[in-house]
């Protein structure tokens, strides 16, 4: 009987060591990453076979918003996320008192302005209704793009934290409406102009290089990063993912797949 109990105890111990939670543990070769659908999850899918050769199983969890991917990392439901720029991450950490950390930069999505009512920005009417993201970093990004093209004037055109309070001139009397970023493509039939993040533009069937009336250039500072926690950013699995995301194979995929709508940042 004692021998049987010892065997059962050993089996239970082994079972406990091999189990893992939704975010994986230090001994697991599974890596769970949160991402938005386009292009982040698409790029991660290309990475899966690269990691599989190293014995790492990559699980991708797709989210439709910009909040939950960070919350899920903080709660350790996932190991890392891939969807955000540094200004967005900085704003999130500052507002919530968190310390999520950058692992590596992967790509740039030139931010654009779109319309179904006009064919060129010169046709934008006086008093036009313009929708833009309501989160602090992307809101500022939209305002900076409008300012760069003379549609508004900002107190400091280089301030990545500009808000509507920093607008010093609005010659066209634009009516600026702030909405959740994911909702912006749905406003195109109702407004004169919508400033949309490229991931949501692509998901809505828009081609930034052809359809955007205004678009950031290749010097945009808004790189999209792989992000993790301070306690796991140096985990070999996370570092393997970072290396794979910045490999020649992924660079070629980004260039061929997105044709300038998404640009490698490495």
N, C-alpha and C positions, 0 to 999 in steps of 0.2 A: 504493500500500500504506500509506504513512504517513497519507494522508487517511482511509482505511478504519479504521485503528487509532484515529485521533483521534475518529472518529464513534462507534466501539464504546466507547471510554473515556467519552465524554460520556453515552452511553446508560446505562452501568453506574453512573455517578455519579448520574444522575437517579433510577435505580431505588433506589439506596442512600438517597437523600434522602427518597424517598416511602415507604419501608418503616417499620414500627413494630413494637415488641414487644407482649406481651400487655397492658401497661399504657399503651400509647400513648407518643408523644414530644411534645416541645414544639411541633413543627410539624404534628402530626396534629390533625384535628378529631374524632377518635374519643375517647370518654371511657369508661373501664371502671370500674364501681363494684361492689363486693362488698356483699351484703345478705342478711339472713335473709328467708325467704319472705313471712311475714305479720307486720305490714302493709307492711314496708319495700319489698320488691320490687313489691308492688302499687301503692304510691305512686309509686315510680320509673317504673313503666310509664306512669302518667298524665303524667309529666314528659317522656317521650320526644318527643312531637310538639311540645312547647314548645321544646325544644332543637333539634329538627330544623329548625325555622323559622330558627334562627340558624346553621345549617350544621354542627351538632354531632351526631354519631351516638353515642347512649348505649347501651352494652352493659352488661347487668346479669348478674352472676354470683351465683347463689344458693348460700348455705351453710347447713348445718343446725346449726352450732355457733358458739360465741362466740370461738373462738381464731383460726381460720384467716383470717377477714376482716381482722384486724389484721396477721397474719403476711404475708398476700398484699400488703398495702399497703407494709409494710416491705421486702419483697423486690422491690417495683416490678412485681409481676405484675398489679396493678390500680392505678388512680390514687387511689381513695378508697374509703371504706366508709360504710355507713349502717345501724347496728343497735344502737348502744350508748349508755349513759348516761355522764355525767361521772365518777361514782364508779367505774364499771367501767373506764373509760379510765385514770383516775388510778392505779388498782390495777395495771393491765396495764403502764403505763409504769414504775411504781415497781419492780415485781417483775422486769422484763426490762431495765431501764436504757435504755428507748427514749423517744422524744419525739414521738409522734404528736400531732397538733394538731387542736383543734376548729375547724371552719369556720363552722357555724351550727347552731342548735337548730331542730328541726322539729316534733316531736310528743311527747306524753306518753302512756304506756300504763299506766293505773292497775293496779297489781299486786294480785292477788287470791288468796284461799284457796277451794278447791273440795272438794266431797265427793260421793260417790255413796252414802254410808251414812247420812248425817244431813241433815235439811232446814234446820236452823238451828244457829248456833254454840252455842246454849245446850244442845244435845243432845250436844255433844262429851263422850265418856265419860272418866272418870279412867283414866290410863294409855294414852290414845289414841296411836296411831302417826301421826306427822306428817312428811311429806317436804318438803324445801325445797332450793333450789339450793345447790351446793357452791362456786361461785365467790365470792370475798370480798365483792364489792359487792352481789350479789343475795342472798347469804346474810344479810348485815346487813339488807338491805331487808325480808326475810321476818321476821327477828327483831323489827324495829321495828314491823311490822304486828301481830304477835302481842302485843307489849308494849302497843301503843296500845289494844288491846281487852281488856287485863287477863289474858291467858292466861299470860304470863310477866312478870317484872320484870327490867329491865336496869339496870346500874350507871348508865348515862347514856343515857336514852331518845332523846337527840338525836344520839348518836354514829353517823355513817354507816358506821363501821368496826367496829361491835359484832360480837362472836363469841359462841359458846356459853359461852365462859369468862366473859363479862360478865353471864350470867344470875344474878341474886341470889335469885330465887324462881320456883318452878315448881309452883304450887298443885295443878294437875291431873296432875302427874307425867307430863307429855307425853314421849314417846319421839321425839326429833328425829333423823331420818335425812337425811343430806345426799347428794344425787345430782346428776349432770350435769343442767342445766336442761332440756335437750331430752327427757330421759327422764321427767320428772315427770308428764305427762298419762297415761303408761302405768301409773302406780302407783295410779290412782284406784280400781281394783277391789280393791286389796289393803290400802290404808291408810284411816285415818279422815279424814284431811285432807291436802291437798297444796297447797302454795303455789307458784303457777305464773306465770311471766312471761306477759304478755298475748299476745305474738306466738305463743307455743307453745299457749296456751289457745285462741286463735282458730283456729290450724291444726288443733287437735283437735276443733273443732266446738263449743266452749264459748262462751257469750255472757257476757262479764264483768259487764255491767250487770244480767243476769237470774240467772246461775248462781252468781256468787261469793257466798260466805257472809260474807266480809270483803273489803273493797276500799279502796285508797287513794282519797283525795278529789282534787278538781281542783287542790289546792295542792301536789300531789306535786312534789318537787324533781328527780325523775328524768326529765329531758328526754332524748329520743333525738336524737343529733347526727350531722351529716355530718362525717366525720373524714378528714384527709389527712396528708401529711408536711409538715414545715416548708419543704421545698424546692419544694413544688408547691401549697400551700394557696392561694396568690395567683394561680395559673395562671388565665387568663381562662375556660377551660373549666370549671374547678372552681367559680369564682365565678358563672358563668352557671347552673350546676346549683344552687348555693346560693340564688340569686335565684328560680329557678323553683320550688324546693321550698317557698319561703315566699311564693308568689304567691297572690292571691285565688282563682285557679282551684283550686289544691291545697288551700287551706283549706276551700273549699266541698266538694271531693271527700271529704276526711277526715270532715267533719261529717255528710255525707249517707251515706257508705258505712258508717261504723262506729258511728254513733248513740250516741256517748258512750263506747264501748269504747276508742277512741283519740281524743285531744283535740289540736287544733292548739296549738302552744306559741308562736305568733307572732300 
